[in-house]
Amino acid sequence: MEIKTYIHTVRRAAQYLRANAPGFRPDVAIILGSGLKGAVPELHKTKAIDYARIPGFPRTTVKGHTGRLVMGQLRGLSVAVLQGRFHYYEGHPMESIVLPLRVLEYLGLKTVIITAAVGSLNKRLKPGHVAVLKDHMNFMGRNPLRGFHEEEFGEMFPDMAEAYTPSLRKLALAECRRLRIPAREGVYVAVGGPSYETPAEIRAFQKLGADVVGMSTVPEVIAARQMGLRILGLSWISNMGAGISKEVLSHPDVLALGDRVAEHLRRLLTAVLVRLGSPKR
């Protein structure tokens, strides 16, 4: 897709949302990862729109990703929840993966919370725990900004130091402690997928300093950083990396655990939004 066509697609989608959700200007967006369709926070005055109805939005093809935009209010915040994301391994180009965030930024978005299911490389992060991301490594082989620079999106060379907003990390860890959700900070390594990693790759990523591994998150973080958004990354541990345990990895198992974890994430996301909506913030 050429850049002019891409910009037209973003603007057209934004116009559609303005027409179908008059007055909605999202303060916070939440991207829900695999198995987390039930983690939508406690919003009021909600309105849902299927991705298929939004011009230019790709289609979700992975089981566990509903493919719906939910809009609502909480403590004075306007919140947009993306129930399902798009992945590089599905065949989507990088620019399409980040298109929903660009559309929401056109509508006024300032903060994004990105969730995902991940494998753990750190024995202190076990299935069901939460990794609050503090940094990442991009091993996907592609970057969503490549060939798609436009001044209205931000700088061509965005600084990626502290891409994960420190104050949001601190807030999330505090709420995890209050809610008794096991959590710690970690570094995410992104791979292309869709095959799971080999034991040799897991050992290499451990030596590089990674704590969790996944097939998403990083493209959205890069685009969000370029647009100057505040970013909170919350990854839930679905399994231990290959070679760390003897379990056979499978996507259905990820979804099954996600159903159980979703309630904890829903409570955490609601708590974070309440804090963000308080006068002190």
DOKOL-959221 format. One record per residue: residue in one letter; x, z, y of N, C-alpha, C, CB in turn. Coordinates in steps of 0.1 Angstrom, whole numbers, padded with zeros to 4 digits, always signed. Each point is the difference from the previous one (the first is absolute). Glycine has a CB too. Example, Ala and Ser with C-alpha at 12.3 -4.5 7.8 and 13.67 -1.06 7.14 Angstrom:
BEGIN
A+0132+0078-0057-0009+0000+0012+0009+0000+0012-0019+0012-0012
S+0015-0019+0023+0009+0000+0011-0008+0008+0011+0012-0022-0006
END
This chain:
BEGIN
M+0008+0000-0012-0008+0000+0012+0009+0000+0012-0019+0012-0012
E+0016-0021+0022+0008+0000+0012-0004+0012+0009+0001-0026-0001
I+0008+0029+0010-0002+0012+0008-0013-0001+0009+0025+0004+0000
K-0027-0016+0006-0012-0002+0008-0013+0002-0008+0013-0016+0015
T-0013+0010-0027-0012+0002-0009-0002+0015-0004+0004-0023-0009
Y+0008+0029+0007-0001+0015-0004-0006+0008+0012+0020-0003-0015
I-0015+0000+0027-0005+0008+0012-0015-0003+0001+0022-0001+0011
H-0026-0011-0013-0014-0004+0001-0009+0008-0010+0007-0023+0009
T-0001+0024-0021-0007+0007-0011-0002+0015+0003+0010-0016-0016
V+0001+0022+0022+0000+0014+0004-0011+0002+0011+0024+0003-0006
R-0024-0011+0016-0009+0001+0011-0015-0002-0005+0018-0008+0016
R-0020-0002-0025-0013-0003-0005-0006+0012-0008+0006-0024-0001
A+0003+0030-0007-0005+0012-0008-0003+0012+0010+0014-0008-0020
A-0006+0009+0030-0002+0011+0010-0014-0002+0007+0025+0003+0003
Q-0027-0016+0001-0013-0003+0006-0012+0003-0009+0012-0018+0013
Y-0010+0015-0026-0011+0002-0009-0003+0015-0001+0007-0020-0013
L+0003+0029+0013-0002+0014-0001-0006+0005+0013+0019+0002-0016
R-0015-0007+0027-0006+0004+0013-0015-0003+0000+0022-0004+0012
A-0025-0008-0017-0014-0004+0000-0009+0008-0010+0008-0023+0007
N-0002+0027-0018-0007+0007-0011+0001+0015+0000+0003-0021-0013
A+0006+0026+0021+0002+0014+0002+0002+0003+0015+0009+0003-0024
P-0019-0006+0032+0002+0001+0015+0005+0013+0004-0019-0016+0003
G+0029+0016+0006+0005+0012+0006+0010+0007-0009-0021+0002+0012
F+0024-0007-0024+0009+0007-0009+0014-0003+0004-0017-0001-0019
R+0025+0011+0022+0014-0001+0003+0008+0010-0008-0005-0008+0024
P+0011+0004-0035+0006+0010-0009+0012+0007+0006-0007-0014-0019
D+0006+0027+0018+0012+0009+0004+0010+0000-0012-0014+0014+0016
V+0008-0012-0028+0008+0001-0012-0005-0009-0011+0004+0024+0006
A+0005-0030-0013-0003-0008-0012+0006+0006-0012-0001-0021+0013
I-0006+0021-0024+0005+0005-0013-0001-0011-0010-0008+0023+0005
I+0020-0026-0012+0000-0010-0011+0000+0008-0013+0013-0017+0015
L-0023+0015-0023-0001+0007-0013+0006-0009-0011-0021+0012+0008
G+0030-0005-0016+0007-0007-0010-0007+0000-0013+0021+0005+0011
S-0015-0008-0022-0005-0001-0014-0007+0013-0004+0017-0017-0006
G-0030+0016+0001-0007+0011-0005-0006+0009+0010+0015-0002-0019
L-0014-0001+0032-0004+0010+0010-0013-0005+0007+0024+0006+0003
K-0032-0014-0009-0012-0004+0007-0009+0012+0003+0001-0021-0012
G+0001+0032+0005-0008+0012+0002+0006+0010+0010-0009-0003-0022
A+0020-0002+0029+0007+0009+0009-0004-0002+0015+0019+0000-0016
V-0030-0007+0018-0005-0002+0014-0003+0014+0006-0009-0024-0006
P+0015+0027+0018-0003+0013+0005-0014+0002+0005+0024+0000+0007
E-0027+0012-0003-0014+0004+0004-0003-0006+0014+0001+0021-0015
L-0006-0033+0015-0003-0007+0013-0015+0001+0003+0020-0015-0003
H-0023+0013+0016-0014+0000+0004-0003-0014+0006+0000+0026+0004
K-0012-0029-0003-0005-0013+0006+0008-0012-0006-0006+0013+0021
T+0007-0014-0034+0008-0010-0007-0007-0013+0000+0010+0018-0014
K-0002-0028+0013-0004-0014-0002+0010-0007-0008-0012-0001+0022
A+0008-0006-0032+0009-0007-0010-0002-0015+0001+0000+0021-0015
I+0012-0028+0014-0001-0015+0000+0010-0004-0011-0005-0002+0025
D+0000-0007-0034+0008-0005-0011+0011-0009+0006-0019+0001-0016
Y+0031-0001+0011+0010-0009+0004-0004-0014+0000+0017+0016-0008
A-0025-0020-0002-0004-0014-0001-0008-0005+0012-0001+0004-0025
R-0005+0005+0032-0008-0004+0012+0009-0001+0013-0020+0011-0010
I+0032-0006+0009+0009+0000+0012+0008-0013+0000+0001+0026+0001
P-0002-0034+0009+0007-0013+0001+0015+0002-0002-0018-0010+0015
G+0024+0003-0024+0015+0000-0002+0005+0011-0009+0001-0010+0022
F-0009+0020-0025+0005+0011-0009+0002-0005-0014-0012+0017+0014
P+0023-0014-0020+0002-0004-0014-0009+0007-0009+0024-0004+0005
R-0024+0001-0018-0009+0007-0010+0009+0009-0009-0017-0020+0001
T+0012+0031-0004+0007+0009-0009-0003-0004-0014-0002+0019+0016
T+0012-0020-0025-0001-0004-0013+0004+0011-0010+0004-0023+0007
V+0001+0034-0003+0005+0010-0009-0011+0011-0002+0024-0004+0008
K-0026+0007-0020-0010+0010-0004+0003+0014+0007-0005-0012-0022
G-0005+0018+0028+0003+0013+0007+0001-0002+0015+0012+0008-0020
H-0013-0021+0025+0000-0003+0014-0014-0006+0004+0026-0003+0000
T-0034+0011+0006-0014-0004+0002-0001-0012+0009-0007+0023-0002
G+0015-0024+0013-0001-0012+0009-0011+0002+0010+0008-0014-0018
R-0008+0025+0025-0010+0003+0010+0006+0008+0012-0018+0000-0018
L+0013-0003+0030+0004+0007+0012-0011+0010+0003+0014-0020+0009
V-0010+0033-0008-0010+0010+0003+0004+0006+0014-0004+0006-0024
M-0005-0006+0033+0002+0005+0014-0009+0012+0002+0006-0023+0008
G+0000+0033-0001-0008+0012+0003+0007+0009+0010-0009-0001-0023
Q+0003+0013+0025+0005+0009+0010+0003+0014-0007-0014-0012+0018
L+0024+0019-0012+0003+0013-0004+0007+0007+0011+0002-0007-0024
R-0008+0018+0029+0005+0009+0010+0005-0009+0012+0007+0016-0017
G-0015-0025+0021+0003-0008+0012+0009-0012-0002-0003+0020+0012
L+0008-0021-0025+0008-0011-0003-0008-0012-0006+0019+0016-0004
S-0016-0028+0007-0005-0012-0007+0009-0003-0011-0012-0009+0021
V+0007+0008-0033+0009-0002-0012-0004-0013-0007+0003+0025-0002
A+0007-0032-0002-0002-0012-0008+0007+0002-0014-0002-0015+0021
V-0006+0014-0032+0006+0002-0013+0000-0013-0007-0008+0024-0001
L+0019-0029-0003+0002-0012-0008+0000+0004-0015+0013-0012+0018
Q-0025+0010-0025-0001+0003-0014+0005-0011-0008-0020+0014+0005
G+0033-0014-0007+0007-0010-0008+0010-0008+0009-0020-0002-0015
R+0031-0002+0010+0010-0007+0007+0003-0013-0007+0010+0022+0010
F-0001-0029-0004+0005-0013-0006+0015+0002-0004-0017-0014+0014
H+0021+0008-0024+0014+0001-0005+0007-0013-0001-0008+0020-0013
Y+0021-0019+0014+0009-0011-0001-0001-0006-0014+0015+0009+0018
Y-0016-0001-0028+0000-0005-0014-0013-0007-0003+0015+0019-0006
E-0026-0018+0014-0012-0007-0002+0001-0015+0004-0013+0021+0003
G+0024-0024+0004+0002-0013+0006-0003-0001+0014-0005-0009-0022
H+0001+0020+0029-0002+0000+0014+0013-0001+0008-0021+0013-0004
P+0021-0022+0014+0012+0000+0008+0001+0013+0009-0001-0025+0001
M+0013+0028+0003+0002+0013+0007-0009+0001+0012+0023+0001-0008
E-0025-0012+0016-0007+0000+0012-0015+0003-0003+0016-0016+0010
S-0021+0012-0021-0014+0004-0004-0001+0014-0004-0004-0023-0008
I+0014+0029+0002-0001+0014-0004-0002+0009+0012+0015-0005-0019
V-0008+0001+0030-0001+0009+0012-0010-0004+0010+0024+0004-0003
L-0032-0015+0000-0010-0005+0009-0010+0010+0004+0003-0022-0010
P-0009+0030+0001-0010+0010+0004+0005+0010+0010-0009-0002-0022
L+0022+0006+0021+0005+0009+0010+0001-0006+0014+0013+0011-0018
R-0009-0024+0018+0001-0007+0012-0013-0002+0007+0020-0012-0009
V-0031+0010+0001-0013-0001+0005-0005+0013+0006-0005-0017-0017
L+0008+0028+0010-0004+0013+0005+0008+0004+0013-0006+0007-0024
E+0018-0011+0024+0008+0003+0012-0005-0008+0012+0020+0004-0014
Y-0026-0016+0012-0007-0007+0011-0011+0008+0005+0007-0022-0010
L-0014+0030+0002-0011+0008+0004+0003+0013+0006-0012-0011-0018
G+0025+0015+0018+0005+0012+0007+0006+0010-0009-0018-0004+0014
L+0021+0001-0027+0006+0009-0009+0014+0006+0005-0011-0013-0018
K+0012+0026+0016+0013+0007+0004+0007+0007-0011-0011+0003+0022
T+0004+0001-0033+0006+0007-0011-0004-0006-0013+0001+0021+0014
V+0008-0022-0024-0004-0004-0013+0005+0009-0011+0000-0024+0008
I-0009+0027-0017+0004+0009-0012+0000-0009-0012-0010+0021+0010
I+0021-0023-0017+0001-0009-0011+0002+0008-0013+0010-0018+0016
T-0019+0016-0025+0001+0006-0013+0004-0010-0011-0017+0018+0008
A+0022-0013-0019+0003-0009-0011+0003+0009-0013+0009-0017+0016
A-0011+0010-0027+0004+0006-0013+0015-0004-0002-0024+0000-0010
V+0032+0010+0005+0014-0003-0001+0005+0007-0013+0003-0002+0025
G+0008-0003-0030+0008+0006-0011+0010+0009+0006-0004-0019-0015
S+0006+0031+0009+0010+0009+0005+0014-0002-0006-0019+0017+0003
L+0029-0015+0005+0014-0001-0004+0006+0014+0001+0002-0024+0007
N-0010+0034-0002+0004+0013+0003-0008+0010-0009+0006-0006+0024
K+0001+0013-0033-0007+0009-0009-0008+0011+0007+0018-0005-0017
R-0015+0007+0030-0008+0010+0007-0013-0005+0006+0022+0011+0005
L-0023-0025-0007-0013-0006+0004-0007-0005-0013+0009-0007+0023
K-0019+0014-0027-0006-0003-0013-0014-0007+0002+0012+0020-0010
P-0017-0026+0000-0014-0006+0001-0010+0009+0006+0006-0014-0020
G-0013+0009+0030-0010+0008+0007+0005+0005+0013-0010+0005-0021
H+0024-0004+0023+0006+0005+0012-0001-0011+0011+0015+0015-0013
V-0012-0011+0025+0000-0009+0012+0014-0001+0006-0024+0006+0004
A+0029-0018-0002+0012-0002+0007-0003-0004+0015+0012-0007-0022
V-0008+0015+0031-0002-0003+0014+0013-0008+0004-0014+0021+0005
L+0012-0034-0002+0011-0009+0002+0008+0003+0013-0012-0017-0014
K+0025+0017+0012+0009+0002+0012+0009-0012+0003+0000+0024-0005
D+0000-0034-0005+0008-0012+0002-0003-0009-0012+0019+0013+0012
H-0013-0025-0011-0002-0010-0012+0011-0009-0001-0024+0002+0003
M+0025-0009-0014+0009-0011-0003-0008-0012-0005+0019+0016-0006
N-0017-0027+0012-0007-0012-0003+0007-0009-0010-0011+0001+0023
F+0007-0001-0036+0005-0009-0010-0010-0010-0004+0015+0019-0008
M-0024-0022+0017-0010-0010-0004+0005-0015+0002-0018+0017+0007
G+0029-0018+0001+0006-0013+0002-0007-0008+0011+0006+0000-0023
R-0016+0006+0030-0007-0007+0011-0003+0011+0011-0009-0018-0016
N+0007+0012+0028-0003+0009+0011-0012-0007+0007+0024+0008+0003
P-0035+0000+0001-0012-0006+0006+0002-0006+0014-0012+0016-0014
L+0024-0013+0020+0002-0005+0013+0007-0013+0000+0002+0023+0008
R+0003-0027-0020+0008-0013-0001-0009-0012+0004+0015+0011-0018
G-0011-0018+0028-0007-0012+0004-0013+0002+0007+0011-0010-0019
F-0014+0022+0022-0013+0003+0006+0001+0009+0012-0011-0002-0022
H+0021-0001+0030+0002+0008+0012-0009-0006+0011+0024+0006-0006
E-0030+0003+0013-0008-0003+0012+0001+0012+0009-0016-0015-0013
E+0018+0013+0026+0003+0011+0009-0012+0010+0000+0013-0016+0014
E-0025+0012-0015-0011+0009+0000+0000+0010-0012-0013-0017+0013
F+0020+0013-0024+0001+0009-0011+0011+0011+0002-0008-0019-0015
G+0018+0016+0024+0011+0009+0002+0013-0007-0001-0014+0019-0009
E+0025-0011+0008+0013-0005+0000+0003-0007-0013+0007+0018+0015
M+0002-0028-0014+0004-0007-0012+0009+0009-0009-0001-0022+0012
F+0008+0031-0006+0010+0009-0007-0004+0014+0002+0018-0017+0002
P-0029+0022-0008-0004+0014+0002+0009+0010-0006-0023-0008+0001
D+0026+0019+0006+0008+0011-0005-0008+0007-0011+0012+0003+0022
M-0005-0002-0034-0007+0007-0011+0004+0014-0003-0001-0022-0010
A+0010+0028+0020+0003+0014-0001-0012+0008+0003+0024-0005+0007
E-0027+0015-0016-0011+0009+0002-0013-0008+0001+0014+0017+0011
A-0015-0028-0020-0013-0007+0000-0012+0008-0004+0014-0020-0006
Y-0011+0030-0002-0010+0010-0005+0000+0011+0010+0002-0006-0024
T-0012+0007+0033+0000+0009+0011+0002+0015-0004-0016-0016+0011
P+0027+0022-0006+0003+0013-0004-0011+0011+0002+0023-0006+0006
S-0030+0005+0005-0011+0010+0003-0011-0002-0010+0006+0000+0024
L-0009-0012-0029-0010-0002-0010+0004+0005-0013-0008-0020+0013
R+0021+0018-0016+0005+0006-0013-0001+0015+0000+0016-0020-0002
K-0013+0026+0012+0000+0015+0001-0015+0004-0001+0021+0000+0015
L-0030-0007-0008-0014+0004-0001-0005-0001-0015-0003-0008+0024
A+0006-0003-0030-0005-0003-0014+0006+0011-0010-0002-0025+0005
L+0015+0028-0003+0005+0010-0009-0006+0014+0002+0022-0013+0000
A-0025+0016+0012-0007+0013+0003-0014+0000-0006+0013+0002+0021
E-0020-0013-0020-0013+0000-0006+0000+0000-0015-0008-0013+0020
C+0018+0007-0026+0002+0000-0015+0002+0015-0004+0010-0024+0000
R-0002+0031+0007+0003+0014-0003-0013+0008+0001+0024-0002+0008
R-0032+0000+0003-0012+0007+0002-0010-0003-0011+0004+0000+0025
L-0005-0013-0030-0009-0004-0010+0005+0002-0014-0009-0016+0016
R+0021+0021-0017+0007+0002-0013+0001-0013-0008-0009+0024+0000
I+0013-0034+0007+0003-0013-0006+0015-0001-0001-0021-0011+0009
P+0027+0010-0021+0014-0001-0002+0006-0012+0008-0002+0012-0023
A+0011-0011+0032+0005-0011+0008+0014+0003+0004-0023-0006+0008
R+0031-0005-0005+0013+0001+0006+0003-0013+0006+0008+0018-0016
E+0002-0018+0025+0003-0013+0006+0008-0009-0010+0001+0011+0023
G-0001-0024-0021+0007-0008-0009+0003-0014+0006-0010+0012-0019
V+0019-0019+0013+0004-0014+0004-0007-0010-0010+0022+0008+0010
Y-0029-0018-0005-0007-0010-0008+0009-0012-0001-0023+0009+0008
V+0024-0014-0020+0006-0013-0002-0010-0010-0005+0022+0011-0006
A-0023-0022+0013-0010-0011-0002+0005-0011-0008-0011+0006+0021
V+0004-0010-0032+0004-0011-0009-0012-0010+0000+0015+0015-0014
G-0012-0027+0009-0010-0011+0001-0011+0002-0011+0018-0015+0009
G-0014+0020-0021-0010+0001-0010-0004-0014-0005-0009+0021+0009
P-0001-0022-0018-0009+0010-0005+0005+0008-0012-0018-0013+0009
S+0029+0009-0015+0005+0007-0011+0006+0014+0005+0005-0022-0013
Y-0006+0032+0004+0006+0013+0004+0015-0002-0001-0021+0013-0009
E+0028-0003+0014+0014-0001+0001+0007+0004-0014-0002+0006+0025
T+0014-0011-0027+0007+0003-0012+0007+0013+0002+0003-0024-0005
P+0001+0031-0006+0007+0012+0001+0013-0002+0008-0009+0008-0022
A+0016-0019+0021+0012-0003+0007-0003+0000+0015+0010-0012-0020
E-0021+0005+0024-0003+0000+0014-0004+0013+0005-0008-0023-0003
I+0001+0031-0004-0003+0014+0004+0013+0008+0002-0022-0001-0013
R+0031+0000+0004+0013+0007+0002+0007-0004+0013+0002+0003-0025
A-0002-0017+0027+0007-0005+0012-0007+0005+0013+0006-0020-0013
F-0020+0020+0013-0007+0005+0012+0003+0015+0002-0018-0018-0004
Q+0019+0026-0007+0003+0014+0002+0013+0002+0007-0013+0005-0021
K+0023-0013+0017+0014+0001+0005+0000-0004+0015+0010-0005-0022
L-0020-0004+0026+0000-0004+0014-0008+0010+0009+0000-0024-0008
G-0006+0034+0001-0006+0011+0008-0015-0001+0001+0020+0001+0013
A-0027-0010-0021-0014-0001+0000-0007+0011-0008+0003-0025+0003
D-0015+0029+0002-0007+0010-0007-0012-0006-0008+0007+0017+0017
V-0013-0028-0011-0012-0006-0006+0002-0015+0001-0015+0020+0006
V+0008-0027-0015+0000-0015+0000-0014-0005-0001+0023+0000-0011
G-0025-0011+0018-0013-0006+0000+0000-0015+0004-0010+0022+0006
M-0002-0028-0006+0000-0015+0003-0008-0003+0012+0001-0004-0024
S-0002+0013+0034-0008-0002+0012+0007+0008+0011-0021-0004-0013
T+0012+0008+0023+0004+0009+0011+0010-0005+0010-0005+0018-0016
V+0016-0023+0012+0011-0004+0009-0004-0012+0009+0016+0009-0017
P-0023-0019+0012-0004-0011+0009-0008+0005+0012+0001-0016-0019
E-0011+0025+0015-0009+0005+0011+0008+0009+0009-0019-0001-0016
V+0028+0009+0011+0008+0009+0009+0008-0009+0010+0001+0018-0018
I+0006-0028+0013+0008-0009+0009-0009-0006+0011+0016-0005-0019
A-0027+0000+0015-0009-0006+0011-0005+0010+0009-0007-0018-0016
A+0003+0030+0011-0005+0011+0008+0011+0005+0010-0016+0006-0018
R+0028-0006+0013+0011+0004+0009+0002-0010+0011+0011+0012-0019
Q-0011-0025+0015+0001-0010+0011-0010+0001+0011+0009-0015-0018
M-0022+0019+0014-0011+0001+0009+0000+0014+0008-0013-0016-0015
G+0023+0024+0011+0001+0013+0007-0010+0011-0004+0008-0013+0019
L-0013+0011-0032-0010+0010-0005+0007+0012-0005-0015-0018-0006
R+0008+0030+0007+0005+0012-0007-0003-0002-0015-0003+0015+0021
I+0012-0010-0030-0001-0003-0014+0001+0013-0008+0009-0023+0003
L-0018+0025-0013+0001+0010-0009-0002-0006-0014-0009+0017+0016
G+0019-0015-0025+0000-0006-0013-0002+0012-0010+0015-0019+0007
L-0026+0017-0015-0003+0010-0010-0001-0007-0014-0013+0014+0017
S+0022-0011-0025+0001-0007-0014-0004+0011-0010+0017-0017+0007
W-0026+0014-0016-0003+0009-0011+0007-0005-0013-0023+0006+0011
I+0028+0004-0018+0008-0003-0012-0009-0003-0011+0019+0015+0008
S-0018-0027-0014-0009-0004-0011+0007+0001-0013-0012-0015+0015
N+0026+0015-0015+0007+0000-0012+0015+0003+0003-0016-0016-0011
M+0024+0020+0001+0014+0000+0002+0006-0013-0003+0000+0024-0007
G+0011-0028+0013+0006-0013-0001+0005-0002-0015+0007+0001+0024
A-0006-0013-0027+0005-0004-0014+0013+0007-0003-0012-0022+0001
G+0013+0028-0013+0012+0006-0005+0001+0015+0004+0010-0022+0002
I-0019+0026+0008+0000+0014+0003-0008+0008-0010+0003-0006+0025
S-0014+0000-0029-0009+0005-0010-0002-0010-0011-0011+0016+0017
K+0005-0013-0028-0002-0009-0011-0014-0007+0001+0015+0015-0014
E-0023-0012+0024-0013-0006+0001+0001-0015+0002-0009+0022+0009
V-0001-0029-0014-0001-0015+0002-0009-0002+0012+0003-0005-0025
L+0003-0002+0035-0007-0002+0013-0011-0010-0002+0021+0006+0013
S-0033-0003-0006-0011-0010+0000-0009+0002+0012+0000+0000-0025
H-0005-0011+0030-0008+0001+0012-0013+0008-0002+0009-0022+0007
P-0016+0020-0019-0012+0009-0002+0003+0015+0001-0009-0019-0015
D+0020+0023+0010+0004+0014+0001+0001+0004+0015+0012-0001-0022
V-0006-0008+0030+0002+0003+0014-0014+0002+0006+0021-0014+0001
L-0031+0005-0004-0013+0001+0006-0007+0013-0005-0002-0025+0001
A+0004+0029-0014-0007+0012-0005+0005+0012+0007-0002-0011-0022
L+0015+0012+0024+0006+0011+0008-0005+0000+0014+0020+0001-0015
G-0020-0013+0021-0005-0002+0014-0014+0006+0002+0014-0020+0001
D-0023+0018-0011-0013+0005+0001+0000+0015+0002-0009-0019-0014
R+0019+0026+0007+0001+0014+0001+0007+0005+0013+0000+0001-0025
V+0010-0009+0029+0007+0003+0012-0008-0002+0013+0021-0005-0013
A-0030-0005+0012-0007-0005+0012-0007+0012+0008-0004-0021-0012
E-0001+0031+0005-0006+0011+0007+0010+0008+0008-0018+0001-0018
H+0030+0001+0013+0010+0007+0007+0004-0008+0012+0008+0011-0021
L-0006-0024+0020+0004-0009+0011-0011+0000+0010+0014-0014-0015
R-0027+0014+0011-0011+0000+0009+0000+0012+0009-0014-0013-0016
R+0017+0025+0010+0001+0012+0007+0012+0000+0010-0011+0012-0019
L+0022-0017+0014+0012-0001+0008-0002-0009+0012+0014+0004-0020
L-0020-0016+0018-0002-0010+0011-0010+0006+0010+0004-0019-0016
T-0014+0026+0011-0010+0006+0009+0007+0010+0009-0019-0004-0016
A+0027+0012+0010+0007+0011+0007+0010-0006+0010-0002+0015-0020
V+0009-0025+0017+0009-0007+0009-0008-0006+0012+0016-0005-0019
L-0027-0001+0016-0008-0006+0011-0005+0011+0009-0007-0019-0015
V+0002+0030+0010-0005+0011+0008+0011+0005+0009-0016+0007-0018
R+0028-0006+0013+0012+0005+0009+0003-0011+0010+0009+0013-0019
L-0010-0026+0016+0003-0010+0009-0011+0000+0011+0012-0013-0017
G-0024+0016+0014-0011+0000+0009-0001+0013+0009-0012-0015-0016
S+0021+0025+0013-0001+0012+0008+0006-0003+0014+0002+0014-0021
P-0006-0006+0031+0004-0002+0014+0015+0001+0002-0020+0009+0007
K+0027-0001-0016+0015+0001+0002+0007-0013-0004-0002+0024-0005
R-0005-0033-0002+0007-0012-0005-0004-0012+0010+0000+0009-0024
END
